[in-house]
Amino acid sequence: MRIAYIATGAAGMVCGTCIHDNTLAAALIKLGHEVALIPTYTPLRTDEENVSLNRVFMGGLNIYLQEKFNFFRHTPAFIDNLLNSARLLNRLSKFSGSTKASELGEMTVSVLQGANGRQRKELLKLVEWLKNEYKPDIVQLNHSLLLGFAAELKAQLGAPVVCGVQGEDLFLDDLVEPHKTAAFDLIKEKVNDVDAIIATSDYYSNYMAGYLSAKPAKMTTVHLGINTEDYVNQTRRPQQDEVIIGYLGRLCPEKGLRLLLQAFRQIRQKHGAKVRLQIAGYMSLKDKSFYESCRQNVQEWGISAAVDFLGEVNRAEKVDFLKRIDIFSAPTIYKESKGLSILEALANGVPVAQPRHGLFPEIIAKTGGGLLFEPESVNSLAKALNILIEDAPKRRQLGEAGRKAVLRDFTAEKMARATTAVYEKCLQSRNTAPNLVSKG
């Protein structure tokens, strides 16, 4: 099967969506499929081998200029190629981390308008390349903010189009009027242009069916999968008196970092030198002041000697980090749709403490690998962490149960096989439908 997987880059940010898309594409390739992982806006960034194309369609700078200035909607190809340069976009990405969803409403609406939007020229270039050069059997859009592409893709390629959903509700909820309503109206209209919608959990499938006004029959769950090669033969550090709690994720308010620090303050008062907190992850420019305030809190609370801020980690450093910690928590304020770091922790036999919302109850139920606490409650989080700190046999029991479940049920290969089944069903439906558009 020849698959065109259209994915949006995250402006140089270490992004769970980019990691998921790259992992899935690589796993599909291992199954024998041909996959073009096509970056849009910016290059994709992942901590594994990057299998995406070494070019960017609909470069973020280009489509922004086309949104703002009519001149750039008619520029010749050599200017567009320069503006879409992966090297240029990578250089600019360090300055784009401060962009907020609320500032992108007008362009979001325009992109959702597809061939009728201000980025028509760039969309048609992508469609032309797919039609004349790649000729896919099926196309996947990585999230619903690209639904404006679907009608043109189907009309020109005669191939089914599948759409993923991966947390874009957070972006849409942050838009301001009148663009928020306009974006929702377009999404609800254009969701009918795709053949299937793939969600990352049963929770998110049910939620997004209502959010997008999509028919439940169109929704399919394909559970997340991770590459487990680095974890299968993982040797954990010997049991020690000191218990290390770990956090891995973006250093931002919505990921619950301050909540974890507040809970750790309570825990430190109770257990003293027995506990330690290690924090790793990516920080964007817009979150720098939040990060600095967290470090200031740690100083003011007198716990700086027990808190390690490790910064961004690469793949090898992440593996070492997960091998070293005893408990993991990423207590998000919002309702998470993916939770890749939770699966990675469990794959290492590390029990987790997560809020009772989003897909976390589903992951805990399916893996038996941790405890749930009441969302946004410092006391409830501290209580869950204390249980794990004080009961080493329970830690080992939950960690081992989680490890076995992830290595069995949440692998990249299993995710790829389930995704292939969705593609095959769409192709079968298309082949048996009347009045098919034949592919050239």
Beta strands, then each sheet from edge to edge (+ up, - down):
strand 1: 2-8
strand 2: 34-41
strand 3: 57-59
strand 4: 138-141
strand 5: 161-165
strand 6: 196-199
strand 7: 219-221
strand 8: 243-248
strand 9: 275-280
strand 10: 307-311
strand 11: 327-328
strand 12: 352-355
strand 13: 370-373
sheet 1: 3+ 2+ 1+ 4+ 5+ 6+ 7+
sheet 2: 10+ 9+ 8+ 11+
sheet 3: 12+ 13+
end
